[in-house]
Amino acid sequence: MLQLGVGLPLLGLAACSDDSTGASEEEGFATGTGTYTRIAPADRKPVPELSGKTLDGKQLSLADFAGQVVVLNVWGSWCSPCRHEAPHLVKAAERTKGRAQFIGLNTRDLNVAQAQAFVRSFGITFPNIHDPKGELLLKFGALPPKAIPSTLVIDPSGLIAARVLGETTTATLVGTVDDIAAGK
């Protein structure tokens, strides 16, 4: 496995947010350090099955996007780094349109209205699955459940090709999507 950044250990984590509008304080959410991990094609593992209702009440499944590069971003409206990262996701989704499908996994927002307000506020147009209890997030062994935000890039075969623990940038996402779409 090719690894870039500071490595996989989540040392030196800080609390994601002191905003108590969504997740409770005892849930112990933390933000990653922006660690980027690229996985060689031979070492990639399948993405777990993921389906659920979107913030607008429609059913959505990762299987709906088989054969495409998928960028899956885990976020919460209560998370300060998620608010900082959101404009980067919007720009990256626009710049990779036709090469990748972005999907959000909104976690621990008990009130769907708060998550919907976040999406409207940042102009997010890609679908977002609502995971109020974090049950869907727990299916992803590649994502520590406390590292919010986190992003996975899934190759067209449904295998996890890259991961960012913590905030990511437009340039990182666009470059990764381009590489994965090109079969790298």
Order of alpha helices (4+ residues) and beta strands (2+ residues): beta-beta-beta-beta-beta-beta-beta-alpha-beta-alpha-beta-beta-beta-alpha
